[in-house]
Amino acid sequence: MKLRPDSRYALLTPTSMGLRLCPPDGMPFHCATELKVQVTSAESNVVSVSSYLGLPVKVLSKFVEGSPVSRMILDNLASRHIDVEGPSVTQDGPWGYRHQFNLADSGFGSRGPRVQNDRAGEVGRSLSAEDFDLERIFAEEGVQIVHLSGLIAALSPETSQLCLEIARIAKKNGSLISFDLNHRASFWEGREEELGAAFREIASVTDILVGNEEDFQLCLGIKGPEAGGEDLSGKIENFKEMIGEARKAFPNTTVFATTLREVVQVNHHLWGGIVFDGEDFQVIEPRDIYVLDRIGGGDGFVGGMLYAILRGWEKETWSQFGWACGALAASLLTDYGQPADEEQVWSLWKGNARVRR
């Protein structure tokens, strides 16, 4: 894969930003008497790895004029060293536009986390290609990798079209495309044919394709494996077989990736991953990690893998750095990884938890 050298931005993503409301100390949401507020979106979680490690990153989004929530989001993205572009629209009264809310607790021990999305009136659903000068962004400024997510691509007909337009102009101007399929049944209900066509078009020009077996089957219509198992070796072989079918359907794609997770308890997981790098499979068999909050671990994996690719590192590091960035995100209360430096991430990979003085 060849990165465009004259790019202003290493990484760019379109996203619908919102807030996560989470009780402290592992309490269930319905028992909470206080809540922590976090700025969140899956796509901004991915690009944060690169922004904290010093690469130029940009988010395309939409905001509500005069909203304190929009101000909080913009301030937070600035603190993550992320450039932001996008219009603000009027709220249009108390029942008009707002940002999404993610109501989520972290779980504890054998009590699993629970998440409910409150997306009524979400301003990000109105994102469209007309909101941005895509020709300027991709032809003049330049982007090395654009990251698209199935969450934003399926959010509304307008966002689906935006992602299609971004994929087309990105490919035309030499940007690599990363696409995390992220199937959500509630987003697809009643739009299966429309979204299937859009996702297949995006995947046809994608360089880096991320998803589990279900994502590939439901989003892209890839035939699933006929044999395998629920044990680790079976899951790995199933994914390899699935990628064999996906490579036939999408020959322009070079990299395929997925995470592997087994939950022992809420705060103790086995964490692994598989990356096909265009030549070989890199398999990280699940290793023990201890989890403060699991939300964002998968995004951290993708973010770490993209950072390694952007840095031009050897292929075997792509899965390793991705694994470690996912483990890092799971050790934080934010949904996104905030690496202090590359050394901190590599220490996680090596299993070195000693004090650094």
Secondary structure, 3 states (H helix, E strand, C coil): CCCCCCCCEEEEEECCCEEEEECHHHCCHHHCCCCEEEEECHHHHHHHHHHHCCCCEEEECCEECCCHHHHHHHHHHHHCCEEEECCEECCCCCCCCECEEEEECCCECCECCCEEEECCCEHHHHCCHHHCCHHHHHHHHCEEEEEEEHHHHCCCHHHHHHHHHHHHHHHHCCCEEEEECCCCHHHHCCCHHHHHHHHHHHHHCCCEEECCHHHHHHHHCCCCCCCCCCCHHHHHHHHHHHHHHHHHHCCCCCEEEEEEEEEEECCEEEEEEEEECCCCEEEEEEEEEECCCCCCHHHHHHHHHHHHHHCCCCCHHHHHHHHHHHHHHHCCCCCCCCCCCHHHHHHHHHCCCCCCC
